[in-house]
Amino acid sequence: MMAAATATRRRQTLQQRRWTIMPATYLIAIVLVGITLAPLLFVAVDGFRTNADINSSPIGVPHPWVLSNYTSILGTAPFWQFLGNSALVAVVATTMAVVLGSMAAFALSRYQFPGREAIFTLFISGLLFPLGVAALPLYLLLQHLGLLDNQLGLAVVEAAFALPVTMLIMRGFMRAIPGELEDAALVDGAGKLRFFVRILVPLSRPALVTVSLLAFVGSWNTYLLPLLIFTTPSHFTLPLGVATYQTQFSTNTAAILAFTAIAAIPALGVFMFAERYLVAGAAGAVKG
């Protein structure tokens, strides 16, 4: 009886603590969401205002709402050219990073061979390699390969920088998949390659979506690499296009904000679409 009463009091104490902590948790979450979304809302809403309205009151509700800032940008050919270049580079870089990273993660997670951990550590050390330090060597290497001012050259470099985090997540996720599945597949006559393509890859879908999302958004938002590689305006990606637009229309603040808001929509859309897989992929990687 005393044990049951003690257990009941303990549950009641835990429930009281939970109800005490929950309001503070929700408050902190709301504050963090507000801090994150406030700049985005500021940029998007001010894109509907006039320059005179922004100069008189930088923060405020549009009065009247001006749609021409957005429609004029969507009606120009350079914007769609920048958008197409970014999409092409991001898709190619993401595909290369995910395919190569998954294959390398498969070998480093399912095979036993001397130096396996050293090779994995070498790849992961790329996370500590700052892009600014690699700027000059990358420029000289791409110049030697004839890939300067080339979209393929940018995609290859972006894929290389996405490989470490791709391998980190994919290796952990693949290691968590039971080895009995591979043994059963081998007994049924499936080779290593077939097991990888037909079983391991489908089971790793949450991790694949996670690394694809990270690689795509990272490629989409990269500014320094395109600035380093491209010299022809027709090859510019969207971040470079935003900078170019800001230079050309430095006095048109409303149009610049509208351009920036539109440029952020594709990456936000991709993130919102794949958000449910992000936590599952990261959790699987940590577990592995």
C-alpha positions in Angstrom: 0.0 0.0 0.0 2.8 2.4 0.9 4.6 1.6 -2.4 1.4 2.3 -4.4 0.8 5.6 -2.6 4.5 6.6 -3.1 4.2 5.8 -6.9 0.9 7.8 -7.1 2.5 10.8 -5.4 5.5 10.5 -7.7 3.2 10.5 -10.8 1.3 13.5 -9.5 4.6 15.4 -8.9 5.8 14.6 -12.4 2.5 15.8 -13.8 2.7 19.1 -11.8 6.2 19.6 -13.1 5.1 19.0 -16.6 2.3 21.5 -16.4 4.7 24.0 -14.9 7.4 23.5 -17.6 5.0 23.4 -20.6 4.0 27.1 -20.6 7.7 28.2 -20.4 8.6 25.8 -23.2 5.8 27.1 -25.5 6.8 30.7 -24.7 10.4 30.0 -25.6 9.3 28.3 -28.8 7.1 31.2 -29.8 9.9 33.7 -29.2 12.3 31.7 -31.3 9.8 31.3 -34.1 9.1 35.1 -33.9 12.8 35.9 -34.1 13.2 33.6 -37.1 10.2 34.7 -39.0 10.2 38.4 -38.3 13.0 39.3 -40.8 11.3 37.2 -43.5 8.0 38.8 -42.9 9.7 42.2 -42.9 11.2 41.6 -46.3 8.1 40.1 -47.8 5.7 42.7 -46.5 7.9 45.7 -47.3 8.1 44.4 -50.9 4.5 45.5 -51.2 5.2 49.1 -50.1 6.5 52.1 -52.0 9.9 53.6 -51.4 8.4 56.8 -49.9 6.4 54.7 -47.5 9.5 52.7 -46.5 11.6 55.8 -46.0 8.9 57.5 -43.8 8.3 54.3 -41.8 10.6 51.4 -42.3 8.4 49.0 -40.3 4.7 49.2 -41.1 1.7 47.7 -43.0 1.6 48.6 -46.7 -0.9 51.4 -47.5 -1.7 50.9 -50.2 -0.5 47.5 -51.2 1.7 47.8 -54.3 1.8 44.6 -56.4 4.0 46.1 -59.2 7.2 45.5 -57.3 6.6 41.8 -57.5 5.0 41.7 -61.0 7.7 43.8 -62.6 10.4 41.3 -61.3 8.5 38.2 -62.4 8.0 39.8 -65.8 11.7 40.2 -66.5 13.8 37.7 -68.4 17.0 38.0 -66.2 15.1 36.8 -63.1 14.0 33.6 -64.7 17.4 33.1 -66.1 18.9 33.4 -62.6 16.3 31.1 -61.3 16.9 28.5 -64.0 20.7 28.6 -63.4 20.2 28.1 -59.7 17.8 25.2 -60.2 20.1 23.5 -62.7 23.2 23.9 -60.5 21.3 22.9 -57.3 19.8 19.8 -58.9 23.1 18.6 -60.4 25.0 19.3 -57.2 22.4 17.6 -55.0 22.3 14.5 -57.3 26.0 14.1 -57.3 26.4 14.6 -53.6 23.6 12.2 -52.7 24.6 9.4 -55.2 28.3 9.5 -54.4 27.8 10.1 -50.7 25.3 7.2 -50.4 27.6 4.8 -52.3 30.6 5.8 -50.1 28.5 5.6 -47.0 27.4 2.1 -48.0 31.0 0.9 -48.3 32.0 2.5 -45.1 29.1 1.2 -43.1 28.6 -2.4 -44.4 32.2 -3.5 -45.3 35.1 -4.3 -43.0 38.5 -3.3 -44.3 41.7 -1.8 -42.9 41.7 2.0 -42.7 37.9 2.3 -42.9 37.6 4.6 -40.0 40.6 6.7 -41.2 39.0 7.2 -44.6 35.7 8.2 -43.0 37.5 10.6 -40.7 39.3 12.1 -43.7 35.9 12.7 -45.4 34.3 14.1 -42.3 37.2 16.5 -41.8 35.8 18.4 -44.7 33.2 19.8 -42.3 36.1 21.8 -40.6 37.4 23.1 -43.9 36.3 26.7 -44.4 35.4 27.8 -47.9 37.4 31.0 -47.7 40.6 29.1 -47.3 39.9 27.0 -50.3 38.9 29.9 -52.6 42.3 30.4 -54.3 43.1 26.6 -54.7 39.6 26.0 -56.1 40.0 28.9 -58.6 43.4 27.6 -59.8 42.1 24.0 -60.0 39.0 25.0 -62.0 41.1 27.2 -64.2 43.4 24.2 -64.9 40.4 22.0 -65.7 38.7 24.5 -67.9 35.7 24.7 -65.6 35.8 28.4 -64.8 32.6 30.3 -65.7 31.0 26.9 -66.1 27.9 25.7 -64.4 29.2 22.1 -64.2 32.3 23.4 -62.4 30.1 25.1 -59.8 28.0 22.0 -59.3 31.0 19.8 -58.8 32.5 22.1 -56.2 29.1 22.4 -54.3 28.7 18.6 -54.4 32.2 18.2 -52.9 31.4 20.5 -50.0 28.0 18.7 -49.4 29.7 15.2 -49.3 30.9 15.3 -45.7 27.5 15.9 -44.1 25.9 13.5 -46.6 28.3 10.7 -45.7 27.9 11.5 -41.9 24.1 11.1 -42.0 23.9 8.3 -44.5 26.6 6.1 -42.8 24.9 6.4 -39.4 21.5 5.6 -40.9 22.8 2.6 -42.9 24.7 1.2 -39.9 21.4 1.1 -38.0 19.8 -1.2 -40.5 20.0 -4.8 -39.2 22.6 -7.0 -40.9 20.1 -9.9 -40.9 18.4 -8.2 -43.9 21.6 -8.3 -45.9 22.2 -11.9 -44.9 18.7 -12.8 -46.0 19.1 -11.0 -49.3 22.4 -12.8 -50.0 20.7 -16.1 -49.2 18.0 -15.3 -51.8 20.7 -14.7 -54.4 20.9 -10.9 -54.3 24.4 -9.5 -54.6 25.9 -6.5 -52.8 24.8 -4.0 -55.5 21.3 -5.4 -55.7 20.9 -5.3 -51.9 22.1 -1.6 -51.9 19.7 -0.6 -54.7 16.6 -2.6 -53.9 16.7 -2.8 -50.1 19.1 -0.4 -48.5 18.3 2.7 -50.5 14.5 2.4 -50.0 14.9 1.8 -46.3 17.2 4.9 -46.1 14.6 7.2 -47.7 14.3 9.5 -44.6 18.1 10.0 -44.6 18.2 10.5 -48.4 15.5 13.2 -48.2 17.4 14.9 -45.3 20.8 15.0 -47.1 19.0 16.0 -50.4 17.4 18.9 -48.6 20.6 20.0 -47.0 22.5 19.8 -50.2 19.9 21.6 -52.3 19.4 24.5 -49.8 23.1 24.8 -49.3 23.7 25.0 -53.1 20.7 27.3 -53.6 22.0 29.8 -51.0 25.7 29.7 -51.9 27.0 33.2 -52.9 30.8 33.0 -52.6 31.3 30.0 -55.0 29.3 31.5 -57.9 31.0 34.8 -57.3 34.4 33.1 -57.5 33.6 31.0 -60.6 31.3 33.0 -62.8 32.1 36.1 -64.8 29.4 36.0 -67.4 26.1 37.5 -66.2 24.0 34.9 -68.1 25.5 32.2 -65.9 24.7 33.9 -62.6 22.7 32.1 -60.0 19.9 33.7 -58.0 22.1 34.9 -55.1 24.4 36.7 -57.6 21.3 37.9 -59.3 20.1 39.5 -56.1 23.4 41.2 -55.6 23.4 42.4 -59.2 19.9 43.7 -58.9 20.8 45.6 -55.7 23.7 47.2 -57.5 21.6 48.3 -60.4 18.6 49.5 -58.4 20.2 50.6 -55.2 17.7 53.4 -54.7 14.6 51.2 -55.2 14.5 49.6 -51.8 11.0 48.1 -52.2 11.9 46.3 -55.5 15.1 45.0 -53.9 13.1 43.6 -51.0 10.6 42.1 -53.4 13.4 40.4 -55.4 14.9 39.0 -52.2 11.6 37.6 -51.0 10.9 35.9 -54.3 14.4 34.4 -54.4 13.8 32.8 -51.0 10.5 31.1 -52.0 12.0 28.0 -53.8 14.3 27.0 -50.9 11.5 27.5 -48.4 9.1 25.5 -50.5 11.6 22.6 -50.7 12.2 22.7 -47.0 8.5 22.7 -46.1 7.9 19.8 -48.4 10.6 17.7 -46.9 10.5 18.9 -43.3 8.8 15.8 -42.0 11.7 13.6 -43.2 14.3 15.9 -41.7 13.9 14.8 -38.1 13.6 11.2 -38.9 16.8 11.2 -41.0 18.8 13.1 -38.4 17.5 10.8 -35.6 18.5 7.7 -37.6 21.9 9.0 -38.2 22.5 9.8 -34.5 21.2 6.3 -33.6 23.5 4.6 -36.0 
